[in-house]
Structures are given as structure tokens and as C-alpha cells.
Amino acid sequence: MERKSMMVMMVLMMTVILSSYSPSSFFVSGSSVSVWETLLDESSLLKQLPSLNTQGGAPPNNPPATVTINTKQYQEIYGFGGTLTESSAINLIKIKNINAGLYHEVLNQLFNSSYGAGFTMVRIPVGSSDFSITPWFTYDNVTYDELFKDWAWQRDAQYILPVLKDILSVNRDIKIVLSPWSPPIWMKTSNDWGSGTLRSDMFDDYAYYLQITIQKYNGLGIDIYAITPQNEPLNEPAGYPAMRFSAQDEASFVKSLGPKLKSNNIATKIIVFDHNWQWPEYPTTVLSDATASSFIAGSAFHCYGGQVQAQSQVYNAYPDKEIWFTECSGTGPSNFNGNIPWNTNNLYIGSINNWSRTVLHWNFVLDWNNGPYSGTCTNCRGIVTVQNGYNSVSYNEEFYGMAMFSKFLKYPAHRLDCSLQGGWGCMSTLCFSNGDGSTVVVVANFCQTPQVTAVQKNGQYVSLNVGVGLTSFVWPSA
């Protein structure tokens, strides 16, 4: 009896002792966090490091940087990607004809998350853009063919459509957004490719044209997730297909396009603006039209002017509308050390922390001469560059930068609230939760040297001396 009483007392004492510990101070280690890195000196590119086991309690020794993951969720993140221009498709078709193995390798590197970057966003021009071959085209160049009986899809059928079908065979979760550079020129005031605006009597016809475009894709079993009424509506370059479209005109046009999509049970989202950060008053003007706004899902931005904070300005004015980021091209020779920090601060982390749901660069694949192109950007760099002869490719900093985020994104993903303490002003972070329950933390270290960084969540932490570049931590589901 005495032995039994002693055992009961010991159990009671242990219960009291254990109850005095909070979960954050008493935790059995063992959860495995996977870690990947891309360094600015290119010594490690999308490389998996040894996994880290979580530890309980607070990080010891007051590390220079500590990321704390919180539970509050913000906007859904649709993904990362680029534009399948006609130029990109031509390059990919040439690779396929010469080296089919390399072609499928490139597609898997771009769109398969198990193999490569796992991009999930593909933007496609409606007709010609500045990265098309000449002669430029729309889907109906026959003057005043308002019923579009002479629909011509031969160019897309030759290049973009076969590549797009191959992309979808790699990743069915791709979200496609369409963007026209110019309507058929007979609809424009100038009757010219690079100037003019939409004739006032053609708003309804052009809306019908875009409706048919979406339905043609749907007829091929290809869903169109979103459409922007006009690429860069404040750009009138004269040197390639474009159209000036005022905010007032875009609002009026949406009031033609929106009802057509709705009455035909087309769920494609309408995303307005699709131009630079420097003009946030454009999307706010469009959205201020209550009737137009009822058909609009959100606004899209480009990087060629202004500051990324303009996205938050528009979001704060219309928090029920989505923010997208849809274009930013690299230029000149590859420069990981200079370009990844800018892209990260402004696009991969900066844009999403300013409410964007998407991040897209420009051309997926350009050749060794940055082409083919028919516009004015002779030094635009593709996400991938084809080398002379079409037997090899190089993956540029835009590929590796976006891959450090996109590879680990699983639908539906949401931006998470997270804080960074320390970091010397040269570090930043983005956190997001995934549909499978995992959590991703990307730490950007653009200091001069590696920095010991702790990442903590729910009373657990891991710690790593992160290199100069990007490091992704993938925390498994609970």
C-alpha cells in the first residue's frame, strides 16, 4: 500500500510540474522543415539543403534575424509566371523540332513543381504584340466583318496553341489571362496598328470580339481565368500594336463586355488597367463607375514606372477588388546580383505584400538575340534564353527568383501575416499558407554576408545561417 501511495504521489507531482510549462517552453522536437536556396553568386541555384528539425521554445542567442509566422491570412495568391508571346512560342516550337527532349525539359522546368519552378500563371496576347513576327495580325482583319465570319486563328494555331496544350499537359492548374495589344485596326479611329483609340461605335463589336475569343479557347477545352480589356492603355508607341484607351473609355467598354460574358455564362474575370504603377488614378477612375465596377474583379500593374506602393493605394480605395501584377521584363545581360534583389523587393515580396495575387515577368523564352521581336525593346530578356542552334538553353535570374516562391505554392495559397525582427535593413520575408496545410517562408538576405536567421511558428523554431540570396523554408502541415 505504501508503494502504491508513493507512485500516486509521484504521478501527481509530475502532473503539477508539467502543467507549469507552456507549449512554447516544453515541446518535443522532430518536425522536419525542408530548405531550399538560390544565392546571388550563382553557386547554389534552386538547391535543396538538408532538412531542419524544429526545436521547442524561443530561439537562443538572440539571432540577428527572427521571422515569426502568425496565423492571420490575407489575399489568396494565384501564382507566378510569364507571357507566352508568339515569339516565346516560336522559340519553343523550334526547340521541339530540333530537340524534343530539350523541349519537354524546358516545359517541365517552367511548369512542373516536382521538377522545376512550377509556374501557374500564363498570360497570352490576343493577336500580335511587340513580341510577334510580322505581319501583325488580329483574329479578324476583314474590314467591317462585325459578325466575325472570317475569324482567322491560323497564327495562334501554328505557334501558341500547340505549346499551350503541351504546357497544360504538364500542369493542369495553370491560370490563363488574355491581354489584347490592339483590336482589329478597322475598329480604331486611326485605322493603324500603333496609334488611335477605339471608335465610339465599335465598343459593342469589340466586346463581342473578345467574347468570341474566350469561347474559342473554351471550345478547345482551355479555360480562360481572366482577361484585361487593353494592355498598357496609356501607351501609344506607333512602333508596334497598341491602343490608347482612357479610363473613362475602359469603364464604358466594360459595361459592354461584362454583360456579354455574364449572359453567356462565361466566368472569366475582367481585370482593368494592366499598366504602370505610376498611374493609380486610372484604375480608381474605372472602379469609381459603379456599373462598370460590378463587372470588374480587379486591377493589374506593370513595373515600368512608379512605385509598388501604388497597388496598396488602389487596394485601400477598393478593398473588395483584386490586385494583380502582370508584367515586368528583364533587360540586358543576365545579372543575378543586381536583378534578384530589385525583383524581390518590388515584385516577389514587394508586390505581394502590397496585395497582389499574381507576379508575372514578360516573355517566357527568347533567343540569343532577345527575339524574335517586332517592337522597340531590343534588349528584353526572357525568363529562359535559347542558345544559338536551339540545342541548349539558360535559365535566367527571373526563373530562379520566381521559382523560390512558386515551386512551393499549393492551391489555395494565402499570404500570411509574419514579422521580421532584426535583419539590418537588408533582409525581408514573405510567408504564405498552402491548401495542403504546409507553410512557406521565403527569407531574402541581401546583406553583404550570411545571416543567422531563426524562423518560428507556434512555439517551434528552426535556425539557419542563410546565404546571400533567397532561402525558402517549407513547414509541413500540423
C-alpha positions in Angstrom: 0.0 0.0 0.0 2.9 2.4 0.8 4.5 1.7 -2.6 1.2 2.4 -4.4 0.7 5.6 -2.4 4.2 6.8 -3.4 3.5 6.1 -7.0 0.3 8.0 -6.9 2.1 11.0 -5.3 4.8 10.9 -7.9 2.2 11.0 -10.7 0.5 13.9 -9.0 3.8 15.8 -8.7 4.8 15.2 -12.3 1.3 16.5 -13.3 1.8 19.7 -11.4 5.4 20.1 -12.8 4.3 19.5 -16.4 1.3 21.8 -16.1 3.7 24.7 -15.2 5.3 24.5 -18.7 3.7 26.4 -21.6 3.6 24.7 -25.0 6.3 27.1 -26.2 8.7 26.1 -23.4 8.1 22.3 -23.4 7.9 20.8 -26.9 9.2 17.5 -28.3 11.4 18.3 -31.3 11.1 16.4 -34.5 9.1 18.2 -37.2 11.1 18.4 -40.4 11.3 21.6 -42.3 12.7 21.4 -45.9 15.0 24.2 -47.0 16.0 25.5 -50.5 18.3 28.3 -51.6 19.3 30.4 -54.6 22.4 32.5 -54.0 23.3 35.7 -55.8 26.8 34.4 -56.7 25.1 31.5 -58.6 27.0 28.9 -56.6 23.7 27.4 -55.5 20.6 27.6 -57.7 17.2 26.2 -56.6 19.2 23.8 -54.4 17.7 21.7 -51.6 19.6 21.8 -48.4 19.5 19.3 -45.5 16.2 19.5 -43.7 16.0 21.1 -40.3 14.3 19.6 -37.2 12.2 22.0 -35.2 13.1 22.9 -31.7 10.8 23.9 -28.9 10.9 27.3 -27.1 12.4 30.6 -28.1 15.5 30.8 -30.4 18.6 31.0 -28.3 21.5 33.5 -28.5 19.4 36.4 -29.9 19.9 35.7 -33.6 20.5 38.7 -36.0 17.1 38.0 -37.7 14.0 36.3 -36.5 10.9 35.6 -38.6 7.7 35.0 -36.6 4.8 33.3 -38.5 1.4 34.4 -37.4 -2.0 32.8 -38.3 -3.7 35.8 -39.8 -4.4 35.3 -43.6 -4.6 38.0 -46.3 -5.3 37.7 -50.0 -5.2 34.4 -52.0 -2.0 34.0 -54.1 -2.8 32.6 -57.6 0.9 32.2 -58.6 3.9 33.3 -60.6 4.7 33.0 -64.3 5.1 35.0 -67.6 3.7 35.6 -71.0 3.5 33.1 -73.8 4.1 35.6 -76.6 4.2 34.5 -80.2 8.0 34.9 -80.0 8.2 32.6 -77.0 6.0 30.0 -78.8 8.1 30.2 -82.0 11.3 29.6 -80.0 9.7 26.6 -78.2 8.4 25.1 -81.4 11.9 25.4 -82.9 13.4 23.7 -79.9 10.8 20.9 -80.2 11.5 20.4 -83.9 15.3 20.1 -83.3 15.5 18.5 -79.8 12.2 17.2 -78.5 13.8 16.1 -75.3 15.1 19.6 -74.5 11.6 21.0 -75.3 9.9 18.8 -72.7 12.8 19.5 -70.2 12.1 23.3 -70.6 8.4 22.9 -70.1 8.9 20.7 -67.0 11.4 23.2 -65.6 8.9 26.0 -66.1 5.7 24.4 -65.1 6.2 21.2 -63.0 6.8 22.0 -59.4 8.2 18.5 -58.7 10.8 19.0 -61.3 11.3 22.8 -61.6 9.7 26.1 -60.9 6.0 25.1 -61.0 4.8 28.4 -62.6 1.0 28.6 -62.6 0.2 31.8 -64.4 0.3 32.2 -68.2 -0.5 35.4 -70.0 -1.3 35.3 -73.7 -1.7 38.2 -76.1 -4.9 38.4 -78.1 -3.4 38.8 -81.6 0.0 40.4 -82.2 2.2 42.2 -79.6 5.6 43.7 -79.8 7.0 40.2 -79.4 5.4 38.8 -82.6 6.7 38.2 -86.1 5.4 40.4 -88.9 2.9 40.9 -90.5 0.9 41.8 -87.4 -2.5 40.2 -87.1 -5.7 40.1 -85.2 -8.3 37.3 -85.4 -10.4 39.2 -87.9 -8.6 41.7 -90.2 -11.6 41.8 -92.7 -13.0 45.4 -92.6 -16.4 45.7 -91.0 -16.8 41.9 -90.5 -18.9 42.7 -87.4 -20.2 39.1 -87.1 -16.6 37.8 -87.4 -17.4 35.3 -90.1 -13.8 35.5 -91.3 -12.3 34.5 -87.9 -8.6 33.7 -88.5 -6.7 31.8 -85.9 -4.0 30.4 -88.2 -1.1 32.1 -86.5 -2.1 31.0 -83.0 -2.9 27.5 -84.3 0.7 27.4 -85.7 2.6 28.5 -82.6 0.8 29.5 -79.3 -2.0 26.8 -79.2 0.2 23.7 -79.6 2.7 25.0 -77.0 -0.2 25.9 -74.6 -1.7 22.4 -74.9 1.7 20.9 -74.0 2.0 23.3 -71.0 -1.4 22.2 -69.8 -0.4 18.6 -70.1 2.4 19.3 -67.7 0.3 21.4 -65.2 -3.5 21.5 -65.4 -3.6 24.1 -62.6 -2.4 26.8 -64.9 -4.4 30.0 -64.8 -4.6 31.8 -68.2 -5.1 35.5 -68.6 -5.7 37.1 -72.1 -4.5 40.6 -73.0 -5.1 42.4 -76.3 -2.5 44.9 -77.6 -4.8 46.2 -80.4 -8.3 45.4 -81.7 -8.7 44.9 -85.4 -7.5 48.2 -86.9 -10.8 48.8 -88.6 -12.3 49.3 -85.2 -9.8 52.1 -84.4 -10.0 55.9 -85.0 -6.6 55.7 -86.7 -7.1 52.6 -88.8 -3.5 52.0 -87.8 -1.7 49.4 -85.6 0.2 51.6 -83.2 -2.0 54.6 -82.6 -5.5 55.7 -82.1 -8.3 54.6 -79.8 -11.5 52.5 -80.1 -14.2 54.1 -82.2 -17.2 55.0 -80.2 -19.5 52.9 -82.5 -17.3 49.8 -82.0 -17.5 49.3 -78.3 -20.1 46.6 -78.6 -18.5 44.9 -81.5 -15.1 44.8 -79.8 -16.7 43.3 -76.7 -18.3 40.6 -78.9 -14.8 40.0 -80.4 -13.3 39.3 -77.0 -16.3 37.2 -76.0 -15.8 35.1 -79.1 -12.1 34.8 -78.3 -12.8 33.4 -74.9 -15.4 31.0 -76.3 -12.9 29.8 -79.0 -10.5 28.9 -76.2 -13.2 27.2 -74.2 -14.2 25.2 -77.3 -10.7 23.7 -77.2 -11.1 22.7 -73.6 -9.0 25.7 -72.4 -10.4 27.8 -69.6 -9.6 31.5 -69.6 -9.3 32.6 -66.0 -9.1 36.4 -66.7 -8.9 39.0 -69.4 -7.6 42.5 -69.4 -9.5 44.8 -71.9 -6.3 46.5 -73.1 -2.6 46.0 -72.5 -0.9 49.3 -71.4 -3.8 51.6 -72.3 -1.8 54.8 -71.8 0.9 53.6 -74.2 0.7 54.7 -77.9 4.2 53.8 -79.3 3.5 53.8 -83.0 6.2 51.1 -83.4 4.1 48.1 -82.6 0.4 47.1 -82.0 -1.1 49.2 -79.2 -4.2 51.4 -78.5 -4.7 54.4 -76.2 -7.8 53.7 -74.0 -8.7 56.4 -71.5 -10.0 55.3 -68.0 -13.5 56.7 -69.0 -13.5 54.7 -72.2 -12.3 51.5 -70.4 -15.1 51.9 -67.9 -17.7 52.3 -70.8 -16.2 49.3 -72.6 -16.5 47.1 -69.5 -20.2 48.0 -69.5 -20.4 46.3 -72.9 -18.1 43.4 -72.2 -19.3 42.5 -68.7 -23.0 41.8 -69.6 -21.9 39.8 -72.6 -19.7 37.5 -70.5 -22.5 37.2 -67.9 -25.3 36.4 -70.3 -23.2 33.7 -71.9 -22.2 32.2 -68.6 -18.6 33.0 -69.0 -16.9 33.1 -65.7 -13.7 34.8 -67.0 -12.6 37.7 -64.6 -12.2 41.2 -66.0 -9.0 42.8 -64.8 -8.7 46.5 -65.8 -5.7 48.9 -66.3 -2.8 46.5 -67.0 -0.2 49.3 -66.9 2.4 51.0 -64.7 2.4 51.8 -61.0 2.8 55.5 -61.8 -0.9 55.9 -62.7 -3.0 54.6 -59.8 -5.7 57.2 -60.6 -6.5 55.2 -63.8 -7.9 52.1 -62.1 -9.5 54.1 -59.3 -11.3 56.1 -62.0 -12.6 53.0 -63.7 -13.6 51.4 -60.4 -15.5 54.6 -59.4 -18.1 53.8 -62.1 -20.4 51.7 -60.1 -22.0 49.9 -63.1 -18.6 49.0 -64.6 -17.2 48.1 -61.2 -19.9 45.5 -60.7 -18.3 43.5 -63.6 -14.7 44.1 -62.6 -12.7 41.7 -60.5 -9.6 43.9 -60.0 -6.7 45.9 -61.4 -3.3 44.8 -62.9 0.0 46.6 -62.8 3.3 46.7 -64.6 6.7 47.8 -63.3 8.0 50.3 -65.9 7.2 53.4 -63.9 6.1 54.5 -60.4 6.4 52.6 -57.1 4.9 49.3 -56.0 3.1 51.0 -53.1 0.6 52.3 -55.7 -1.0 48.8 -55.5 -1.9 49.4 -51.9 -3.3 52.9 -52.8 -5.8 51.2 -55.2 -6.5 48.4 -52.8 -7.2 50.7 -49.9 -9.6 52.7 -52.0 -11.4 49.5 -53.3 -10.5 46.6 -50.9 -13.2 44.4 -52.4 -11.2 44.3 -55.7 -8.2 42.2 -56.5 -4.7 43.4 -57.3 -2.6 41.7 -59.9 0.9 42.2 -61.2 1.2 41.1 -64.8 4.4 42.3 -66.5 8.0 43.2 -65.8 10.8 42.4 -68.3 14.4 41.9 -67.5 16.7 43.8 -69.8 20.3 43.5 -70.9 22.8 40.8 -69.9 21.9 38.5 -67.0 22.9 39.9 -63.6 21.8 37.8 -60.7 23.5 40.1 -58.1 21.8 43.2 -59.3 18.4 42.0 -60.6 17.3 39.4 -58.0 17.3 42.0 -55.1 15.3 44.5 -57.2 12.8 41.9 -58.4 12.4 40.5 -54.9 11.9 43.9 -53.2 9.5 45.1 -55.8 7.8 42.0 -57.3 8.1 38.7 -55.5 7.9 40.1 -51.9 7.1 43.8 -52.6 4.1 43.3 -54.9 2.5 40.5 -52.9 3.0 42.4 -49.6 1.2 45.2 -51.5 -1.8 43.0 -52.1 -1.0 41.4 -55.5 -2.3 37.9 -56.1 0.0 37.3 -59.1 3.5 38.0 -60.2 4.4 37.7 -63.9 7.5 38.5 -65.8 7.3 39.1 -69.6 8.5 36.6 -72.3 8.9 33.0 -71.2 11.5 32.2 -73.8 13.6 34.4 -76.1 16.5 33.6 -78.4 20.2 34.6 -78.1 19.3 37.9 -79.8 16.4 38.7 -77.4 13.9 37.9 -80.1 12.2 37.5 -82.4 10.7 40.9 -81.8 8.9 43.4 -83.9 8.7 46.2 -81.4 11.2 48.6 -79.8 12.6 46.5 -77.0 15.7 45.0 -78.5 17.3 44.0 -75.2 14.3 42.5 -73.3 15.5 39.3 -71.6 13.4 36.2 -71.4 12.9 34.1 -68.4 14.7 31.5 -70.4 17.2 32.2 -73.2 17.7 29.8 -76.1 21.3 29.4 -77.2 22.4 29.5 -80.8 21.3 26.4 -82.6 18.3 25.6 -80.3 20.2 22.8 -78.7 20.6 24.3 -75.3 19.0 27.0 -73.0 20.0 29.0 -70.0 17.7 29.8 -67.1 17.9 33.5 -66.1 17.5 35.2 -62.8 13.8 35.7 -63.3 13.4 31.9 -63.4 15.4 31.3 -60.3 13.9 34.3 -58.4 10.3 33.3 -59.0 11.0 29.6 -58.5 12.0 30.2 -54.9 8.3 31.1 -54.3 6.3 29.3 -57.0 7.8 25.9 -56.5 6.3 25.6 -53.1 2.9 27.2 -53.7 -0.1 24.8 -53.5 -3.6 25.9 -54.2 -5.3 27.6 -52.5 -2.5 29.6 -51.1 -2.8 32.7 -48.9 -0.4 35.4 -47.8 0.2 35.1 -44.0 1.0 37.8 -41.5 4.6 37.4 -40.5 7.1 39.7 -38.8 10.9 40.1 -39.2 12.9 41.3 -36.2 16.4 42.4 -36.9 17.8 41.9 -40.4 19.9 45.1 -40.6 17.6 46.7 -43.1 18.9 44.4 -45.8 16.6 41.5 -45.2 12.9 40.9 -45.9 10.4 38.0 -45.9 7.2 36.7 -47.3 5.1 34.0 -45.7 2.1 32.0 -47.2 0.0 29.1 -46.2 -0.9 26.3 -48.7 -4.0 24.3 -49.3 -2.3 21.2 -48.1 -1.7 22.7 -44.7 2.0 23.5 -45.2 3.5 26.9 -44.6 6.2 28.6 -46.7 8.6 31.3 -45.5 10.9 32.9 -48.0 13.8 34.9 -46.5 15.6 37.4 -48.6 19.1 38.2 -47.4 20.7 41.0 -49.4 23.3 41.9 -46.8 27.0 41.6 -47.5 27.3 38.3 -45.6 25.3 35.3 -44.5 23.0 35.9 -41.5 21.9 33.5 -38.8 18.1 33.6 -39.0 15.5 31.9 -36.9 12.0 31.1 -38.2 9.4 30.4 -35.5 5.8 29.2 -35.5 3.6 28.0 -32.7 6.4 27.7 -30.1 8.7 25.8 -32.5 11.7 27.2 -34.4 14.4 26.4 -36.8 17.6 28.3 -37.3 20.0 28.6 -40.2 22.9 30.7 -41.4 21.1 31.9 -44.6 23.3 32.8 -47.5 23.2 36.0 -49.5 20.2 35.4 -51.8 16.9 33.7 -51.2 16.1 30.9 -48.8 12.8 29.1 -48.7 11.6 27.2 -45.6 8.7 24.7 -46.1 7.0 23.9 -42.8 4.9 20.7 -43.0 1.2 20.6 -42.1 0.4 20.2 -38.5 
